[in-house]
Amino acid sequence: MSEPKSSGQLKRSMTPGQVEMISLGGAIGVGLFMGATSTIKWTGPSVILSYAFVGLLLYIVMRALGEMLYINPGTGSFADYATEYVHLSRVFSNVGECI
């Protein structure tokens, strides 16, 4: 098969799947925004601090996962890092607390 020759210019086109993902993301974003406004209305501005705190925690966790991926690249899921870095005896010590 021969490769098509590139003219060196960008092509403006999107697949239907890309458009669908953009619209899905927009719908989810609007839903979260509307849910947040009603929560702020009922609880006051303190919920903004809660959202900021949880966002900071998620940011720290994602940075830590990124560092682990950089140090130990490989295939698999992030659960593999939990298996590697958390000792098995610690996992079983919490089983009674979860029941």
DAJO-V837525 format. One line per field, one symbol per residue. ss: DSSP state (~ for helix, > for strand, _ for the rest). phi: phi as a letter, one per 30 degrees, with the letter a starting at -180 (. if undefined). A space follows every 10 residues. Layout:
ss: ???
phi: ???
//
This chain:
ss: __________ _____~~~~~ ~~~~~~~~~~ ~~~~~~~~~~ ~~~__~~~~~ ~~~~~~~~~~ ~~~~~~~~~~ ~_______~~ ~~~~~__~~~ ~~~_~~~~_
phi: .cdddddicd ccabdedddd dddddddddd dddddddddd ddcjdddddd dddddddddd dddddddddd dbdldkcddd ddddccdddd dddcddddd
//
